Amino acid sequence: MTGVQTCALPIYRLVIVNRNVPNMVGQVSTIVAQHGQNIANLLNKSRGELAVTLVDIEGEIDAQTLGELRAIDGVLSARGI
């Protein structure tokens, strides 16, 4: 045993399509943290002016969090799966 505890919370995924602009990942992670949730994994891939950001979050994604993510300037869509 390494002394590292694992999370017992289920993992939910956010799928965000956004413009490829600076600080997008920072804004997303800030909103998630403000709601007291931990990011278990994050992937951001871009092509030209667009990007897709996948965020695995420990615990459920509520409507308020999704609303705040959708309100970020440059986010084209955000949904939980």
BELSULKA-V914217 format. One record per backbone hydrogen bond with DSSP energy under -1.0 kcal/mol. NH is the residue of the N-H (numbers start at 1). CO is the residue of the C=O. Records with the same first field share a line. If there is no record, write none. Layout:
NH->CO / CO
//
This chain:
12->57
14->55
15->79
16->53
17->77
18->51
19->74
20->49
21->19
24->21
27->23
28->24
29->25
30->26
31->27
32->28
33->29
34->30
35->31
36->33
37->32
40->56
41->56
43->54
45->52
47->50
50->47
51->18
52->45
53->16
54->43
55->14
56->41
57->12
58->38
59->10
66->62
67->63
68->64
69->65
70->66
71->67
72->69
75->72
76->17
77->17
79->15
81->13
//
